[in-house]
Structures are given as C-alpha cells and as structure tokens.
Amino acid sequence: MPEEPTTTTVLAYLRRMPGYPFDASIDEPFVAELADDFAPLDLLEQIKAFRWHHDGDPARHFKSLRPAIRRWLASARPSNREPF
C-alpha cells in the first residue's frame, strides 16, 4: 500500500499553488486539522483535483481558498447515507 502524503508534502504543494495565500502559521494547523477531519481521504490528491478542476488557478474563482478547499473535501468524503 502506498504511503500517505505527509503534512509537509501537502504544505509544499499549497506553497506553490498559484494564488494560494500561503502562510505557515495558518496553514500548518489548517492542514493538520484537515488531516484529522478528513482522514479517509488522500489530502494531496484531493487538493490537486481541486486545483485542476478550477483550471489550475482556483484563486481566480474564490475569495478565500481555505474554506473552498474545506468544502471540496467535505463533498469528497464518502457518504454512509442510503440513496433513497
């Protein structure tokens, strides 16, 4: 089984995402919280999908990227609901 990306890897990706307002003092606890809240998801893969879903530059589409990423992850979380 492949190893999960580390928080450091996710932070490095956010740092180079076009238009992302990277701030280590905010993003380190942000990514740690995401890792706890969305443990079943591959954070790095989901953040990459978020970025490229928005043509590689999500900063053009959102006023605040952190809440947008959180909403993306929440919608990607598997649902235990019955379809009907």
C-alpha positions in Angstrom: 0.0 0.0 0.0 1.4 3.4 -0.9 2.4 5.7 2.0 0.1 8.6 2.7 1.5 12.0 1.8 2.9 13.8 4.8 1.7 17.1 6.1 4.9 18.5 4.8 4.1 17.3 1.3 0.7 18.9 1.4 2.1 22.2 2.7 4.7 22.2 -0.1 2.0 21.8 -2.7 -0.1 24.6 -1.2 3.0 26.8 -1.1 3.4 26.6 -4.9 -0.3 26.6 -5.9 -0.9 29.7 -8.0 -2.6 32.5 -6.0 -2.7 30.5 -2.7 -2.0 32.9 0.2 0.4 30.5 1.9 1.2 31.4 5.5 3.0 28.7 7.5 1.5 30.0 10.8 -2.0 29.5 9.4 -1.5 26.6 7.0 0.3 24.2 9.3 -2.6 24.0 11.8 -5.1 24.1 8.8 -3.6 21.1 7.1 -3.3 19.2 10.4 -7.0 19.9 11.1 -7.9 18.7 7.5 -5.9 15.5 8.1 -7.8 14.8 11.3 -11.2 15.8 9.9 -10.9 14.0 6.5 -8.7 11.0 7.5 -10.2 8.6 4.9 -9.3 10.9 2.0 -6.0 11.4 0.3 -5.5 15.1 1.0 -2.8 15.7 -1.6 -4.8 14.1 -4.4 -8.0 15.9 -3.4 -6.2 19.3 -3.3 -4.6 18.6 -6.7 -8.1 17.7 -8.0 -9.5 20.9 -6.5 -6.7 23.0 -8.2 -7.1 21.5 -11.6 -10.9 21.4 -11.5 -10.5 25.2 -11.4 -8.2 25.3 -14.4 -5.0 25.3 -12.3 -5.7 28.7 -10.7 -8.5 28.4 -8.1 -7.6 31.9 -6.7 -9.5 33.4 -9.7 -12.7 31.6 -8.6 -12.7 32.1 -4.8 -12.3 35.0 -2.5 -10.9 32.7 0.2 -9.3 29.4 -0.7 -9.1 27.7 2.7 -12.9 27.4 3.1 -13.2 26.4 -0.6 -10.7 23.6 0.0 -12.6 22.5 3.1 -15.9 22.4 1.2 -14.3 20.4 -1.6 -13.0 17.9 0.9 -16.4 17.7 2.7 -18.1 16.9 -0.6 -15.5 14.3 -1.4 -16.0 12.5 1.9 -17.8 9.1 1.4 -21.4 9.2 2.5 -22.9 6.5 4.6 -26.4 7.5 3.6 -28.8 5.3 1.7 -29.5 6.6 -1.8 -33.3 6.7 -1.1 
